[in-house]
Amino acid sequence: MQAVEDIVHPMCKDAKNGDGKKPFDVFIESHEELVKAGEKWTKDTASTYIAVDSLVLTIMFAAAFAIPGGNN
């Protein structure tokens, strides 16, 4: 979004449409669902990575304290 703001004429940033809304307000309203979907995806991905990370950490911990060659 910053790239678009850099190339838009300053007068156009403050202009209002027929409903009295600025371009930024229209952008935010039209992308609400996309933001919600992104948040859900991020939470789902984070919980998946936490589960996998826990399994890897458990295996690494067990391997670190295992005695090489067994218990002879």
TIGU-60001 format. One record per residue: residue number from 0; x, z, y of N, C-alpha, C, CB in turn. Coordinates in steps of 0.05 Angstrom, whole numbers, plus 5000, padded with zeros to 4 digits. Glycine has a CB too. Layout:
BEGIN
LUMBA:NUM:X:Z:Y:X:Z:Y:X:Z:Y:X:Z:Y
...
//
This chain:
BEGIN
LUMBA:0:5016:5000:4976:5000:5000:5000:5017:5000:5025:4981:5024:5000
LUMBA:1:5040:5013:5023:5058:5014:5046:5068:4986:5054:5082:5032:5040
LUMBA:2:5072:4969:5034:5081:4942:5040:5060:4926:5056:5088:4927:5013
LUMBA:3:5035:4931:5050:5014:4917:5064:5012:4928:5093:4987:4921:5050
LUMBA:4:5015:4954:5096:5014:4965:5123:5037:4954:5141:5016:4995:5122
LUMBA:5:5060:4949:5129:5082:4939:5145:5078:4911:5156:5107:4939:5128
LUMBA:6:5062:4894:5142:5059:4867:5151:5033:4862:5167:5059:4848:5128
LUMBA:7:5015:4882:5167:4989:4879:5181:4993:4886:5210:4967:4897:5168
LUMBA:8:4981:4870:5228:4982:4875:5256:4970:4902:5263:4968:4852:5272
LUMBA:9:4982:4918:5280:4971:4945:5286:4942:4945:5296:4988:4958:5307
LUMBA:10:4934:4924:5310:4907:4923:5320:4887:4920:5296:4903:4899:5339
LUMBA:11:4896:4906:5275:4878:4903:5252:4875:4929:5236:4890:4881:5233
LUMBA:12:4895:4946:5238:4893:4972:5223:4871:4990:5235:4920:4987:5225
LUMBA:13:4867:4988:5261:4847:5004:5274:4820:4991:5277:4857:5012:5302
LUMBA:14:4818:4966:5270:4792:4951:5272:4772:4963:5252:4796:4921:5267
LUMBA:15:4747:4961:5259:4726:4971:5241:4708:4948:5232:4709:4993:5256
LUMBA:16:4696:4951:5209:4678:4931:5199:4650:4936:5208:4679:4930:5168
LUMBA:17:4630:4922:5198:4602:4925:5206:4591:4953:5201:4586:4904:5193
LUMBA:18:4602:4967:5181:4593:4994:5175:4607:5015:5191:4595:4999:5146
LUMBA:19:4626:5007:5208:4641:5026:5224:4664:5039:5209:4623:5047:5234
LUMBA:20:4674:5026:5187:4695:5037:5171:4721:5022:5176:4688:5036:5141
LUMBA:21:4743:5036:5177:4770:5024:5179:4779:5013:5152:4790:5045:5191
LUMBA:22:4798:4995:5152:4808:4983:5127:4817:5004:5107:4830:4964:5132
LUMBA:23:4831:5025:5116:4841:5046:5098:4818:5060:5084:4858:5066:5113
LUMBA:24:4796:5066:5099:4773:5079:5087:4760:5062:5066:4753:5086:5109
LUMBA:25:4758:5036:5071:4746:5017:5052:4763:5016:5027:4742:4989:5064
LUMBA:26:4790:5016:5031:4808:5015:5008:4805:5040:4990:4837:5013:5018
LUMBA:27:4804:5063:5003:4801:5088:4988:4775:5088:4972:4803:5112:5007
LUMBA:28:4753:5080:4985:4727:5080:4972:4726:5061:4948:4705:5073:4992
LUMBA:29:4738:5037:4952:4737:5017:4931:4755:5023:4907:4743:4990:4942
LUMBA:30:4774:5041:4911:4793:5047:4889:4789:5075:4877:4821:5045:4900
LUMBA:31:4767:5088:4883:4762:5115:4872:4762:5115:4841:4735:5126:4882
LUMBA:32:4749:5096:4829:4747:5095:4800:4775:5090:4788:4728:5073:4791
LUMBA:33:4791:5074:4801:4817:5068:4791:4835:5093:4792:4830:5046:4807
LUMBA:34:4832:5109:4812:4847:5134:4815:4838:5153:4792:4842:5147:4842
LUMBA:35:4813:5155:4788:4803:5173:4766:4813:5164:4739:4772:5175:4766
LUMBA:36:4813:5138:4734:4822:5128:4708:4852:5133:4706:4816:5097:4706
LUMBA:37:4867:5130:4727:4896:5136:4727:4902:5165:4721:4908:5128:4753
LUMBA:38:4886:5183:4732:4890:5211:4727:4885:5218:4698:4872:5228:4745
LUMBA:39:4863:5206:4687:4856:5211:4659:4878:5201:4641:4829:5198:4652
LUMBA:40:4888:5177:4646:4909:5165:4630:4935:5182:4631:4915:5136:4639
LUMBA:41:4941:5192:4655:4965:5208:4658:4963:5234:4642:4970:5214:4688
LUMBA:42:4940:5247:4643:4936:5272:4628:4937:5267:4598:4909:5285:4635
LUMBA:43:4925:5245:4589:4925:5239:4560:4954:5233:4551:4907:5215:4554
LUMBA:44:4968:5218:4567:4996:5211:4560:5013:5236:4559:5007:5190:4579
LUMBA:45:5010:5253:4579:5026:5277:4580:5021:5295:4556:5021:5293:4606
LUMBA:46:4996:5298:4548:4990:5315:4525:5001:5303:4499:4959:5319:4522
LUMBA:47:5001:5277:4497:5013:5264:4473:5043:5269:4472:5007:5233:4473
LUMBA:48:5056:5266:4495:5085:5270:4496:5092:5299:4490:5096:5262:4523
LUMBA:49:5076:5318:4499:5081:5346:4493:5079:5352:4464:5061:5364:4508
LUMBA:50:5060:5340:4450:5057:5344:4421:5081:5332:4406:5031:5331:4411
LUMBA:51:5089:5308:4413:5112:5296:4400:5138:5311:4406:5116:5267:4409
LUMBA:52:5141:5320:4431:5164:5335:4439:5166:5362:4424:5163:5341:4469
LUMBA:53:5143:5374:4419:5143:5399:4404:5153:5395:4375:5115:5412:4403
LUMBA:54:5144:5373:4363:5153:5367:4336:5183:5362:4335:5138:5343:4324
LUMBA:55:5193:5346:4353:5222:5340:4354:5238:5366:4359:5228:5319:4376
LUMBA:56:5229:5382:4377:5243:5407:4383:5243:5425:4358:5229:5421:4406
LUMBA:57:5222:5427:4343:5221:5443:4319:5241:5434:4299:5193:5443:4307
LUMBA:58:5243:5408:4295:5262:5396:4276:5291:5401:4285:5257:5366:4272
LUMBA:59:5296:5397:4310:5323:5402:4321:5331:5431:4319:5324:5393:4351
LUMBA:60:5313:5449:4324:5319:5478:4321:5325:5485:4292:5295:5495:4331
LUMBA:61:5310:5474:4273:5315:5480:4245:5342:5468:4236:5292:5469:4227
LUMBA:62:5348:5444:4246:5373:5431:4238:5397:5445:4250:5373:5401:4247
LUMBA:63:5394:5457:4274:5416:5470:4287:5425:5496:4273:5409:5477:4316
LUMBA:64:5406:5509:4260:5412:5534:4246:5415:5532:4216:5391:5554:4253
LUMBA:65:5413:5508:4206:5417:5503:4177:5446:5505:4171:5404:5476:4168
LUMBA:66:5453:5517:4148:5481:5520:4140:5489:5494:4126:5485:5545:4122
LUMBA:67:5510:5480:4135:5519:5456:4121:5528:5462:4093:5541:5443:4137
LUMBA:68:5519:5446:4074:5527:5450:4046:5509:5468:4030:5555:5461:4045
LUMBA:69:5488:5479:4042:5469:5497:4028:5477:5526:4029:5467:5488:4000
LUMBA:70:5466:5542:4010:5470:5571:4010:5488:5579:3987:5444:5586:4008
LUMBA:71:5509:5564:3980:5526:5571:3957:5544:5595:3964:5544:5547:3949
//
